[in-house]
Amino acid sequence: MIDIRRLFTLTVLCFSVACATQAQSKNQYAISMPPMGIEPNPLVAETKSGWVKGFMQEGSIAFLGIPYAKIERFQPPLPVTPWDTLMVCDHWGPQAMQMTYGKELTEKEMSEKNCCVLNVWTTDLQAKKPVMVWLHGGGFDSGTSAWNPGMALAQKDVVVVSVNHRLNILGFLDLSNFGEKYKYSANAGMLDIVAALQWVRDNIRMFGGDPGNVTIFGESGGGGKVGTLLCMPPARGLFHKAIILSGTILNVNTKQMTEQLGAAVLSELGIDAAHIDRIKEVPYKELYAAGQRAMGKSIGTRKPGTPMMWGFGPTPDGVTLLKQPFQPGFADFSDHIPILIGTTFNELQRLTYQQPMTEEEARKALLPTFGDDTDKYIQAFGEAYPHHTPQDLLSIDWLFRPKTLLTADHISTTRAAATYLYMFTWRSPVTQGSQHGHELKFCFNTLHHSKNELPEASKKDLRLADVMSSSWAQFAHTGDPNTEGLPKWKAYTPQNGEMMIFDHQCHVRHNPDRHLQQLINKHCFKQLDDFMRK
């Protein structure tokens, strides 16, 4: 009697070999067929943990909410539990636990145990394209990968991956003094990202990506995460290029600070060292609130707009993280990684464009910050931006650009790889500003997803989005962001001050605002200077 099951298995195996042979011209990796019960489908891909099915999203194949790790509270990420059925990945996975201050989210929307998920966008499962791994903003406290979908950027001949990972007190509570099992709790959230990069290394070829050509990129807190990965030995070799968008808020956490904070949290919860494991059972909201109280009673609570961050964020421990980034550079082992780094014109500064203002009124408003240097500031501003308005004097970024320039100066003269510097100066017709995060809809080429900032995109807007997304993808391909539609863009040095201005008319400027940024750095970072002198 013929064994039908065996015959079917042999037929599938032969078909798989034939498919793999035909695919060698496109992809060096063999293509396997789904197991019995899972029909072959161009939207189906295999991971080391199980088969996943995506869907078509605006011209790209999207896989949303793929698990890449499982987690236990305050422990490093663990391998995900394999599955033997076809996982349908057609909706966002849960975001990490965070304070939502409004609508209560379901377990499917926000989860502690199931937040380590990632998303993939591709246009060809059999290709070998550069991979761009996106790390969302929100500091190290909040946020979700759902903010920035990658389907349009994937059509620039790259594979896009975005990641959810543990945040705030769940990702960064330092309990290392309370037992070996908690040795790495202070950096658990960043170790999640390392696990996601390991997933990319092990699986992305089955989605048409090249694990040997991976670019990490992120904005705001995501840019801080990129900088942190450049200092993390466990991430070494898992990525090859880096893009940092508005990410140079300085993390000043030290091991002494975070150990003190960890002890203060336990004190707030009434948990002693002998019963440390009780912290695993504390409800999240209670835990988060205890963390905020503990900060206030120990190392202090950070105020919005402060030019440095501390508290529940990464901490150098000599093993998982060697140093804090942007002070002024990164760990030496990352010296071969090309870096693209920049800011927007206004960032988080309060805008004054909606109110009439004279230069003298602006001068009076500047006096509390710049004191005897106010006139020097106004003069330096005029040299940097000859066509400025009085409102510009108060509305320009005082937070990210000074430290970005110092970082670019340092890394461009101490590292083997190239550094490219940019500034985004496009202004929203709604706010008249070029604010923090405004560049993202251009980098991802998703203007139609940003009606609140751009109700109706013009041809110039669409062209800028096409150029920026192409430049970002070209950098992922080669480590050089030059692309059609841009003037020649040279690698940055302190001497040439080469900076690409992204606007309706893209152009290059050379050290336009060095004196201005020196004055801003002198007067707007006194709190940081005081901290560093301690």
Rosetta blueprint (number, residue, H / E / L):
1 M L
2 I L
3 D L
4 I H
5 R H
6 R H
7 L H
8 F H
9 T H
10 L H
11 T H
12 V H
13 L H
14 C H
15 F H
16 S H
17 V H
18 A H
19 C H
20 A H
21 T H
22 Q H
23 A H
24 Q L
25 S L
26 K L
27 N L
28 Q L
29 Y L
30 A L
31 I L
32 S L
33 M L
34 P L
35 P L
36 M L
37 G L
38 I L
39 E L
40 P L
41 N L
42 P L
43 L L
44 V E
45 A E
46 E E
47 T E
48 K L
49 S L
50 G E
51 W E
52 V E
53 K E
54 G L
55 F E
56 M E
57 Q E
58 E L
59 G L
60 S E
61 I E
62 A E
63 F E
64 L E
65 G E
66 I E
67 P E
68 Y L
69 A L
70 K E
71 I L
72 E L
73 R L
74 F L
75 Q L
76 P L
77 P L
78 L E
79 P L
80 V L
81 T L
82 P L
83 W L
84 D L
85 T L
86 L L
87 M E
88 V E
89 C L
90 D E
91 H L
92 W L
93 G L
94 P L
95 Q E
96 A L
97 M L
98 Q L
99 M L
100 T L
101 Y L
102 G L
103 K L
104 E L
105 L L
106 T L
107 E L
108 K L
109 E L
110 M E
111 S L
112 E L
113 K L
114 N L
115 C L
116 C L
117 V E
118 L E
119 N E
120 V E
121 W E
122 T E
123 T L
124 D L
125 L L
126 Q L
127 A L
128 K L
129 K E
130 P E
131 V E
132 M E
133 V E
134 W E
135 L E
136 H L
137 G L
138 G L
139 G L
140 F L
141 D L
142 S L
143 G L
144 T L
145 S H
146 A H
147 W H
148 N L
149 P L
150 G L
151 M L
152 A L
153 L H
154 A H
155 Q H
156 K H
157 D L
158 V L
159 V E
160 V E
161 V E
162 S E
163 V E
164 N L
165 H L
166 R L
167 L L
168 N H
169 I H
170 L H
171 G H
172 F H
173 L L
174 D L
175 L L
176 S H
177 N H
178 F H
179 G L
180 E H
181 K H
182 Y H
183 K L
184 Y L
185 S H
186 A H
187 N H
188 A H
189 G H
190 M H
191 L H
192 D H
193 I H
194 V H
195 A H
196 A H
197 L H
198 Q H
199 W H
200 V H
201 R H
202 D H
203 N H
204 I H
205 R H
206 M H
207 F H
208 G L
209 G E
210 D E
211 P E
212 G E
213 N E
214 V E
215 T E
216 I E
217 F E
218 G E
219 E E
220 S L
221 G H
222 G H
223 G H
224 G H
225 K H
226 V H
227 G H
228 T H
229 L H
230 L L
231 C L
232 M L
233 P H
234 P H
235 A H
236 R L
237 G L
238 L L
239 F L
240 H L
241 K E
242 A E
243 I E
244 I E
245 L E
246 S L
247 G L
248 T L
249 I L
250 L E
251 N E
252 V L
253 N L
254 T L
255 K H
256 Q H
257 M H
258 T H
259 E H
260 Q H
261 L H
262 G H
263 A H
264 A H
265 V H
266 L H
267 S H
268 E H
269 L H
270 G L
271 I L
272 D L
273 A H
274 A H
275 H H
276 I H
277 D H
278 R H
279 I H
280 K H
281 E H
282 V L
283 P L
284 Y H
285 K H
286 E H
287 L H
288 Y H
289 A H
290 A H
291 G H
292 Q H
293 R H
294 A H
295 M H
296 G H
297 K H
298 S L
299 I L
300 G L
301 T L
302 R L
303 K L
304 P L
305 G L
306 T L
307 P L
308 M E
309 M E
310 W L
311 G L
312 F L
313 G L
314 P L
315 T L
316 P L
317 D L
318 G L
319 V L
320 T L
321 L L
322 L L
323 K L
324 Q L
325 P L
326 F L
327 Q L
328 P L
329 G L
330 F L
331 A L
332 D H
333 F H
334 S H
335 D L
336 H L
337 I L
338 P L
339 I E
340 L E
341 I E
342 G E
343 T E
344 T E
345 F L
346 N L
347 E E
348 L L
349 Q L
350 R L
351 L L
352 T L
353 Y L
354 Q L
355 Q L
356 P L
357 M L
358 T L
359 E H
360 E H
361 E H
362 A H
363 R H
364 K H
365 A H
366 L H
367 L H
368 P H
369 T H
370 F H
371 G H
372 D H
373 D H
374 T H
375 D H
376 K H
377 Y H
378 I H
379 Q H
380 A H
381 F H
382 G H
383 E H
384 A H
385 Y L
386 P L
387 H L
388 H L
389 T L
390 P H
391 Q H
392 D H
393 L H
394 L H
395 S H
396 I L
397 D L
398 W L
399 L L
400 F L
401 R H
402 P H
403 K H
404 T H
405 L H
406 L H
407 T H
408 A H
409 D H
410 H H
411 I H
412 S H
413 T H
414 T H
415 R L
416 A L
417 A L
418 A L
419 T E
420 Y E
421 L E
422 Y E
423 M E
424 F E
425 T L
426 W L
427 R L
428 S L
429 P L
430 V L
431 T L
432 Q L
433 G L
434 S L
435 Q E
436 H L
437 G L
438 H L
439 E L
440 L H
441 K H
442 F H
443 C H
444 F L
445 N L
446 T L
447 L H
448 H H
449 H H
450 S L
451 K L
452 N L
453 E L
454 L L
455 P L
456 E L
457 A L
458 S L
459 K H
460 K H
461 D H
462 L H
463 R H
464 L H
465 A H
466 D H
467 V H
468 M H
469 S H
470 S H
471 S H
472 W H
473 A H
474 Q H
475 F H
476 A H
477 H H
478 T H
479 G L
480 D L
481 P L
482 N L
483 T L
484 E L
485 G L
486 L L
487 P L
488 K L
489 W L
490 K L
491 A L
492 Y L
493 T L
494 P L
495 Q L
496 N L
497 G L
498 E E
499 M E
500 M E
501 I E
502 F E
503 D L
504 H L
505 Q L
506 C L
507 H E
508 V E
509 R E
510 H E
511 N L
512 P L
513 D L
514 R H
515 H H
516 L H
517 Q H
518 Q H
519 L H
520 I H
521 N H
522 K H
523 H H
524 C H
525 F L
526 K H
527 Q H
528 L H
529 D H
530 D H
531 F H
532 M H
533 R H
534 K L
